[in-house]
Structures are given as C-alpha cells and as structure tokens.
Amino acid sequence: MAAPYWYSTNGKSIQMTMQTIDDQIIRRALTTAFPGIRPSDADFLIKSGEVKQVPASTVVCAEGEVEYTFYVILDGEFRVSKVINDDEDRQLNQLHPGAFFGEMAIIDNAPRAATVASLTDATVLEIHKGVFEKALQDSPSMSQAMMREVSKRLRDNDELAIEDLRQKAKELADAYQQLAELESARQEFLTTIAHELRTPLTSASGFMQMVRLGMFQGDDAQGALETVGRNIDIIVSLTNDILFLQEMDLILADFEPVDMQALVAAAVEAEREHAEKYDIQVNVSAPDDLPAALGDATSLERVVVAVLNNAIKFSSIGRAVDVSLAYVSPHVVLTVIDEGIGITEEMLPRIYDRFVRLEEFEGRLFGGVGLGLSIAKEVIDQHEGSIEVESKSKQGATVKVLLKAANQD
C-alpha cells in the first residue's frame, strides 16, 4: 500500500517513507500501549502494520479530517492540540513512545477530534482500519487498553468542555461588567457634561438677557459682554476637547520641529488668569540651547495646557508650580511639579481614563470633566513619546513628558 501524504506544520505535503526497525522495539512499544497483549496479537500488528518515519513538525492527524488510520509511537514526541473558540490552538497532551492515537475517529466513524503533530523526528507503527478492528476483536488486552484510554480521553474532553464553559461564563460576566461600567461612565459623562455646560450657558444667557433689557450701560455693559465671552470660551473649549478625542485616531499630523520654550510660554499665558485666581506662582526654566521637539505644535500645546491646568487646579492656594525643560538625549523633557493635594494610590492607575476626575478634596470643589490627562496621554502616544506621573496623597505631583528631539536621525 502506498504511504499516505501527511503535511508539515507549514502546510507543505510530505510523503512518509517506510522504515525498517527491529521487531523488539515494536514489541516494547505495543506492550507499553497494551499491557498484557498476547505475543500472537503483537505479531499480527507487526505483520499487518507499516513502520513509518515522521520528520519533526509533521501533522499526522488533522482535526476535522476523515481518516481511518491508527498509530502507535515507537520513537519521538508528539503534540495533541485542538482549536478552541475558533482561534486558540490549545495543547491537550504530549505523547511519548508507547502511546497511541487515532483510535477515536475509527471507533466513532467520525472526523478527527484533534490534531496530532510530531515535535521531533519520530517513528510510528501505522495500522489501518480493518487491521485495527480485527485486533480489537481478537485481543482482550488491546480492547481493555483501548477502553481505558477512550474513557480517559472522554473524561479529559468533558473536563475541557467544562473548563471552556467556565471560561465562557467568566468572559460573559466580564463583558457584562464592562458594559455596566461603560453605561455608568456614559451616565456620569452626560451628567458631568450637562453640569459643565449648564453653568457657563446659564451665566452667558443671564448676562445677555440683562444687556438686552438695558440693565447695563457703558463700562458695565462691556464687562457683562466680556463675562459672556469668557463663558462661551469655556463651552467652546469643552466641545473642542471632546471632538479632539473623537477625531485623534483619524488625524495623523505631519510632525515638524516645535519650539517647546515658545509653546510653554504660550501655555503659561493661557493659564495666567487661572493661576492668579488661586495666587499660584508659575516658574519656568529652560536652557538656551534646548533643541526643538519633533511633533505637532497644536497637539503638544494641548498637552502642556492640560498638564499645567491640572497642576494649578490641584495646587494649594499661594504655592508654586515649577515648569522646566531639558534635553536628555534623545529626548526633550518637560517636567511640571506642583505642591498640591497629590494623587491617591487608588486613583493613580486611572488618571488617564476618560472622564475620571476628582470632584472634591477636604471641602474644596474642582471643576472639569476629566479629559485633560486623557488627551495628554493619547497625544504623547501618537508622538511615540511617554508621560509619567509620580505622586502621593497630600504630597504634590510630578509630571514628566518625554518627546523625541528634532535633531535625532
């Protein structure tokens, strides 16, 4: 009979070659596989079977294939695996000399239930269906060994199925929990956005109504319009932050050299009134020969403003915020240090999550919707840089942003 075509694990067809091997080696393997097998039954299998040499990484039994061949391992190692959840190739067992495989498909007249591939160069005794069935009928020891092995493999399959069900149940529970958390975050987001928009909208609407009614004249009217303008700026800023986060993945800016000193100066100016409101002194230092960073200036300005805004917001009144720039090859490093309330251990892992924010600390209320550091993290990731935060509760915070210097090849 011609040798069957098997295939290697890379998909290449391989025709196994006949191999001459000492009968004593085959007898030892058969005795291991089927304890108590009669010499006459062993002789029958040796005479009727074919010894085949199997190169390493060869698939001998393919899951799902209809095949009618039984194998006893004479030499080498084999891996038994099964595809789980359509994409996971899970190892079920590792077989050694004296083990056998391929019996389930013949007994059940069903496709292979698992894939068996050689891990090393190996030798097998190949027994076809007719010989296999006759041997089972004539050899009690072989039948008993087969029953034991089939029972064991059925138990293993049951355990695997139960474990898969447990895993599925856990995945469903995790998915449900994630959905619940997302729904909670969505509700909180809507509530927060409604609150953050309502305040400036109410203020702007109220002042505009009073201006229309002529309740302000001269300088008072101009002051009222400036208040309206500031509140509209808050609304626009919040809307832009939300849209920026949604569109970030779609916008791949062309990076170019960015003057970080000028960018920091612009951010400090943007946050000047915020700092003055809490009597916060913002100190800036940078070397004269600082190289430019490589990036998108508009996005990076959002990062600096977000980090500086947080440092001022959570600083103790009357304290200082130190902003420094340095060149540590191959990066331009921005460091912002505040002397504020710090970040608790519980909150620290979540500071980059969207809409995560601290609303109150020791009676002090904080505004914002929790998008600042989310934006900063996503921008820095897009720049292939890094952002690091070190902090402890009531001990301030240090934020470091590392960006590629434009002078790097």
Summary of the structure (lengths in Angstrom):
residues: 409
radius of gyration: 36.2
end to end distance: 64.8
largest distance: 118.0
contacts: 1207
relative contact order: 0.08
helix: 46%
strand: 24%
